[in-house]
Amino acid sequence: MKLGLARKLSLALLIAFIVSIISTYFFSFFLYERLYVQNMKEEMLDTGTSLAESYESGTISEKMMDEINWFNSKSKFEIFAVKNPRELSMCLPFEMDYEALINGEEREQLLKGDIVFKKGRVDRLDREVISAVIPLLDEKRLEGIIYIYYPLAKLNEMTFQYTIYWLVGAAIFLLIALTMGNKWIKSLLTPMVDMKIAAQELADGNLSTRINHYHDDEIGQLAKTFNKMAESIQIEDEQRKEFLANVSHELRTPLSHIKGYMEAIQMGIVSGKDVHKYQQIIVRESKRMERLVDDLLELAKLESKEFSLKKAPISLAQTIEEAIEKSKPRMLEKGIDLVYQLDYELIVEADAERLEQAFLNILDNAIRYSAQNSTIKISLIKEDSDFALLAIEDNGSGIPKEDLKKITERFYRVNKARTRKEGGTGLGLSIVEKLIKLHQGTLNIKSSVGKGTIVFIRLPLINFNKK
């Protein structure tokens, strides 16, 4: 039979209560021994010592015997004074031989002036008896003893009158504890039950499910974490659907072009120079599809856990110059004037090939969206002691303010028609952002429509002065 968490907690509460009762019961024996018995022992010691002070020396006088007998009638203890310890057994109201009262070792203690305490069960009295033997010494001669004993009350006798009240009180307390405990447990487990239902709904595909009510405790924090997880899964699912939709959309256009132009050629609808023109379009669309697939594979590689950068100390300015050299032919085609100023002392720990890839992507965008005979400015400076700041500025068409926040998202385009015409895949800036983040850097873009765009890249420097 499987027990639910609520029943387990109720059972744990009941067990804890029972253990507490048992512990209290055994603890009462400890208190009985430490408080009641020890208190009797100390009282007997004080009484015996006080009585022994009236003895001076020599034979015990009848007057002293009478004083002790008188005190015995007033005391709660049974007190006897005898000149010969062997006479003691005849004074007791129960059978006890001399060796049982005082053995040889105890007699030696008495001769040294030590008080002997004894505790043992007396069958006739049906209880334990505690006793003290106080020696009356005349120098080293034992002239007599004072014997004090007290039948100890049984623990159950001491508590009997309270037992019924204690049991009734325990039962009432148990009833209240279980009633309130069950309510508390149900209240405590409500978020967990909600989480179970929500988790099942999540597993069934309802990604919008959330836990609305929770307390500010550990279980409440678990509920909050569940909501964050559900939200993250929902966002990831939406991004996945959007990604698949975008990929399908991006591939559909060139595929439809290729299919349409190929059918036109096969069916003989076009002839002469038009065939060559259609073939060029097919090649162009094929290349665009190839670039799209390459970018998708590149982005998937960067986001995989297995991917790692091949970092080494490099001159950042030199890597930028290599990217500039590879971009110069396209700049010359559009008559773009390049102005750059680089700090060649800035050293970063980076993967030179991957950084160059990021710089080429940014330069490609700057060239694509710059007008004929315009200018691109590049600067690399030391922002502070820990970072290098690269700025790439163009005076092209610019990006609207509302698009800046989404510009690095996959397949996001400010002007879809124009970008497709010029061959963009919409993945370039996503790749750039990923590469910069992998280098512990940051990417920021500022732009104004009609004025141009500035891309800022901050990368951590190697500080050789730090120990």
Secondary structure as the mmCIF struct_conf table of DSSP 4:
data_model
#
loop_
_struct_conf.conf_type_id
_struct_conf.id
_struct_conf.beg_label_comp_id
_struct_conf.beg_label_asym_id
_struct_conf.beg_label_seq_id
_struct_conf.end_label_comp_id
_struct_conf.end_label_asym_id
_struct_conf.end_label_seq_id
HELX_LH_PP_P HELX_LH_PP_P1 LYS A 2 GLY A 4
HELX_RH_AL_P HELX_RH_AL_P1 LEU A 5 LEU A 31
HELX_RH_PI_P HELX_RH_PI_P1 TYR A 32 VAL A 37
HELX_RH_AL_P HELX_RH_AL_P2 GLN A 38 ALA A 52
TURN_TY1_P TURN_TY1_P1 GLU A 53 SER A 54
BEND BEND1 SER A 57 THR A 59
HELX_LH_PP_P HELX_LH_PP_P2 ILE A 60 SER A 61
HELX_RH_AL_P HELX_RH_AL_P3 GLU A 62 LYS A 74
BEND BEND2 SER A 75 PHE A 77
STRN STRN1 GLU A 78 VAL A 82
BEND BEND3 LYS A 83 ASN A 84
HELX_RH_3T_P HELX_RH_3T_P1 PRO A 85 GLU A 87
HELX_RH_AL_P HELX_RH_AL_P4 LEU A 88 CYS A 91
BEND BEND4 LEU A 92 PHE A 94
HELX_RH_AL_P HELX_RH_AL_P5 TYR A 98 LEU A 101
BEND BEND5 ILE A 102 ILE A 102
HELX_RH_AL_P HELX_RH_AL_P6 GLY A 104 LEU A 111
TURN_TY1_P TURN_TY1_P2 LYS A 112 GLY A 113
STRN STRN2 VAL A 116 VAL A 122
TURN_TY1_P TURN_TY1_P3 ASP A 123 ASP A 126
STRN STRN3 ARG A 127 ASP A 138
TURN_TY1_P TURN_TY1_P4 GLU A 139 LYS A 140
STRN STRN4 ARG A 141 PRO A 151
HELX_LH_PP_P HELX_LH_PP_P3 LEU A 152 LYS A 154
HELX_RH_AL_P HELX_RH_AL_P7 LEU A 155 ALA A 203
TURN_TY1_P TURN_TY1_P5 ASP A 204 GLY A 205
TURN_TY1_P TURN_TY1_P6 LEU A 207 SER A 208
BEND BEND6 ASP A 216 ASP A 217
HELX_RH_AL_P HELX_RH_AL_P8 GLU A 218 GLN A 266
TURN_TY1_P TURN_TY1_P7 MET A 267 GLY A 268
TURN_TY1_P TURN_TY1_P8 GLY A 272 GLY A 272
HELX_RH_AL_P HELX_RH_AL_P9 LYS A 273 GLU A 303
BEND BEND7 SER A 304 SER A 304
TURN_TY1_P TURN_TY1_P9 LYS A 305 GLU A 306
STRN STRN5 ALA A 312 SER A 315
HELX_RH_AL_P HELX_RH_AL_P10 LEU A 316 LYS A 334
TURN_TY1_P TURN_TY1_P10 GLY A 335 GLY A 335
STRN STRN6 ASP A 337 LEU A 342
TURN_TY1_P TURN_TY1_P11 TYR A 344 GLU A 345
STRN STRN7 ILE A 347 ALA A 350
HELX_RH_AL_P HELX_RH_AL_P11 ALA A 352 ARG A 368
TURN_TY1_P TURN_TY1_P12 TYR A 369 TYR A 369
BEND BEND8 SER A 370 SER A 370
HELX_LH_PP_P HELX_LH_PP_P4 ALA A 371 ALA A 371
TURN_TY1_P TURN_TY1_P13 GLN A 372 ASN A 373
STRN STRN8 THR A 375 LYS A 382
BEND BEND9 ASP A 384 ASP A 386
STRN STRN9 PHE A 387 ASP A 394
BEND BEND10 GLY A 396 SER A 397
HELX_RH_AL_P HELX_RH_AL_P12 LYS A 401 LEU A 404
TURN_TY1_P TURN_TY1_P14 LYS A 405 THR A 408
BEND BEND11 GLU A 409 GLU A 409
TURN_TY1_P TURN_TY1_P15 ARG A 410 PHE A 411
BEND BEND12 VAL A 414 ASN A 415
HELX_RH_AL_P HELX_RH_AL_P13 LYS A 416 LYS A 421
TURN_TY1_P TURN_TY1_P16 GLU A 422 GLY A 423
BEND BEND13 GLY A 426 GLY A 426
HELX_RH_AL_P HELX_RH_AL_P14 GLY A 428 LEU A 438
TURN_TY1_P TURN_TY1_P17 HIS A 439 GLN A 440
STRN STRN10 THR A 442 SER A 448
TURN_TY1_P TURN_TY1_P18 VAL A 449 LYS A 451
STRN STRN11 GLY A 452 PRO A 460
HELX_LH_PP_P HELX_LH_PP_P5 LEU A 461 ILE A 462
TURN_TY1_P TURN_TY1_P19 PHE A 464 ASN A 465
#
